[in-house]
Amino acid sequence: MAHFSYEIQEGNTGTGAALLLAEDFVRNEEFMVILGDNVVSEDVSRFVADFKKQKERFKAKILVAKVPDPRNYGVVTFKDKKITAIVEKPKHPRSSYVNTGLWMFMPDVFAHLKQLKKSPRGEYEITDVLSLYVKQGLLTYSILKSVWTDAGSFDSLYNATVLMRRLETR
């Protein structure tokens, strides 16, 4: 069974600041974040089950997807089936795999979020916490097999609409 809670973020201070709003809901349990502009047709419950089995070894899990133009996303690079870096919106991506905005965390993420400094973009970036977990070897991932898109731009909103229509007519 899933329980959903939400909070509205005032202003544009980044995903790190938005996630801090969930601290009272989460308390001391592992949890999943799904950014509101994500559209995915795949059942993510198996990824959640995997994370629950891995939570002694990892503090976070992200779902990644391969996209044709990764420049507008957090780009994920790998080596030997481990994430080596996540770079937010690079001009010259080193991979076609991106951080989708579907994340699982242990509750200790909030302590890290409270230590964040604003990025050059003026935001508290969740990528900074994920990068810390990469350095510590505490971040795992799974690759989405289905179509994934976000709706954060006009083009991706259109793609999300087309995807939803296709799913509805099946």
C-alpha positions as CSV (number, residue, x, y, z in Angstrom):
1,M,0.0,0.0,0.0
2,A,1.2,3.5,-0.8
3,H,0.5,6.6,1.2
4,F,0.8,9.9,-0.7
5,S,1.6,13.3,0.9
6,Y,2.4,16.5,-0.8
7,E,3.6,20.0,0.0
8,I,3.6,23.1,-2.2
9,Q,7.0,24.8,-2.6
10,E,6.8,28.6,-2.6
11,G,9.3,30.2,-4.9
12,N,12.1,28.6,-7.0
13,T,14.7,27.5,-4.5
14,G,15.4,24.1,-6.0
15,T,14.6,20.5,-5.5
16,G,16.8,20.2,-2.3
17,A,14.7,22.9,-0.6
18,A,11.5,21.3,-1.9
19,L,12.4,17.9,-0.5
20,L,13.1,19.4,3.0
21,L,9.3,20.2,3.1
22,A,8.7,16.5,3.3
23,E,10.7,15.9,6.5
24,D,7.7,15.9,8.8
25,F,5.8,13.5,6.6
26,V,8.6,11.0,6.4
27,R,9.7,10.8,10.0
28,N,12.1,7.9,10.2
29,E,11.1,5.8,7.2
30,E,12.6,5.2,3.8
31,F,10.6,7.1,1.1
32,M,10.2,7.7,-2.6
33,V,10.1,11.1,-4.3
34,I,8.4,11.5,-7.7
35,L,8.8,14.9,-9.1
36,G,5.4,16.2,-10.2
37,D,6.3,16.7,-13.9
38,N,7.3,13.0,-14.4
39,V,5.4,10.7,-16.6
40,V,6.5,7.0,-16.6
41,S,4.5,4.0,-17.8
42,E,6.5,1.4,-15.9
43,D,5.5,0.0,-12.6
44,V,8.1,1.3,-10.2
45,S,7.1,-1.0,-7.3
46,R,9.8,-3.5,-8.1
47,F,12.5,-0.7,-7.8
48,V,11.1,0.2,-4.4
49,A,11.2,-3.4,-3.3
50,D,14.8,-3.6,-4.5
51,F,15.7,-0.5,-2.5
52,K,14.1,-1.9,0.6
53,K,16.3,-5.0,0.2
54,Q,19.4,-2.8,-0.3
55,K,18.8,-0.2,2.3
56,E,21.5,-1.6,4.7
57,R,24.1,-1.0,1.9
58,F,22.7,2.2,0.2
59,K,21.2,5.5,1.4
60,A,19.6,6.4,-1.9
61,K,18.5,5.0,-5.2
62,I,17.7,6.9,-8.4
63,L,15.9,5.8,-11.5
64,V,17.6,6.7,-14.8
65,A,16.5,6.8,-18.4
66,K,18.3,7.2,-21.7
67,V,17.3,10.3,-23.6
68,P,18.3,11.7,-27.1
69,D,19.3,15.1,-25.7
70,P,20.5,15.0,-22.1
71,R,21.7,18.6,-21.8
72,N,18.6,19.8,-19.8
73,Y,18.9,17.1,-17.1
74,G,21.2,15.8,-14.5
75,V,23.5,13.5,-16.6
76,V,24.6,10.2,-15.0
77,T,27.8,8.5,-15.9
78,F,28.7,4.9,-15.0
79,K,31.7,2.6,-14.7
80,D,31.6,-1.0,-13.7
81,K,27.8,-0.8,-13.0
82,K,28.4,2.0,-10.5
83,I,27.5,5.7,-10.8
84,T,30.7,7.8,-11.0
85,A,29.1,11.2,-11.4
86,I,25.9,13.2,-11.8
87,V,26.4,16.6,-13.5
88,E,23.4,19.0,-13.6
89,K,22.6,20.3,-17.1
90,P,26.1,20.0,-18.7
91,K,26.8,21.7,-22.0
92,H,28.7,18.7,-23.1
93,P,27.1,15.5,-21.6
94,R,29.3,12.5,-21.1
95,S,26.4,10.1,-21.2
96,S,22.8,9.9,-22.6
97,Y,21.5,8.6,-19.2
98,V,19.7,11.1,-17.0
99,N,18.4,11.4,-13.5
100,T,14.7,11.1,-13.9
101,G,13.4,12.7,-10.7
102,L,12.2,9.3,-9.3
103,W,14.3,8.8,-6.2
104,M,14.3,6.7,-3.0
105,F,16.0,7.8,0.2
106,M,16.7,6.8,3.7
107,P,15.6,9.6,6.2
108,D,19.2,10.7,6.9
109,V,19.0,12.6,3.6
110,F,17.4,15.5,5.5
111,A,20.6,16.1,7.5
112,H,22.5,16.4,4.2
113,L,19.8,18.7,2.7
114,K,20.2,21.1,5.6
115,Q,23.9,21.5,4.8
116,L,23.4,22.4,1.2
117,K,24.7,25.7,-0.2
118,K,23.0,27.5,-3.1
119,S,24.3,26.5,-6.5
120,P,25.5,29.1,-9.1
121,R,21.9,28.9,-10.4
122,G,20.7,30.1,-7.0
123,E,19.1,26.8,-6.1
124,Y,19.6,24.1,-3.5
125,E,20.3,21.2,-5.8
126,I,19.4,17.6,-4.9
127,T,22.2,16.7,-7.3
128,D,24.7,17.9,-4.7
129,V,23.3,15.4,-2.1
130,L,23.3,12.6,-4.8
131,S,26.9,13.4,-5.6
132,L,27.8,13.1,-2.0
133,Y,26.3,9.7,-1.9
134,V,28.2,8.8,-5.1
135,K,31.5,9.7,-3.4
136,Q,30.6,7.6,-0.4
137,G,29.5,4.7,-2.5
138,L,26.0,4.9,-1.1
139,L,24.0,5.6,-4.2
140,T,22.5,2.8,-6.4
141,Y,20.3,3.0,-9.5
142,S,18.1,1.2,-11.9
143,I,17.4,2.0,-15.5
144,L,13.8,2.5,-16.6
145,K,12.9,0.2,-19.5
146,S,9.7,2.1,-20.5
147,V,9.1,5.4,-22.0
148,W,9.8,8.3,-19.6
149,T,9.4,12.0,-19.9
150,D,9.0,15.0,-17.8
151,A,6.8,18.0,-18.5
152,G,9.2,20.8,-17.6
153,S,9.4,22.5,-21.0
154,F,6.9,23.0,-23.8
155,D,8.4,20.3,-25.9
156,S,8.5,17.8,-23.0
157,L,5.0,18.8,-22.0
158,Y,3.9,17.9,-25.5
159,N,5.7,14.6,-25.4
160,A,4.1,13.8,-22.0
161,T,0.7,14.6,-23.4
162,V,1.3,12.3,-26.4
163,L,2.6,9.5,-24.1
164,M,-0.5,9.8,-21.8
165,R,-2.8,9.7,-24.8
166,R,-1.1,6.6,-26.2
167,L,-1.3,4.9,-22.7
168,E,-5.0,5.9,-22.4
169,T,-5.9,4.3,-25.8
170,R,-4.3,1.0,-25.1
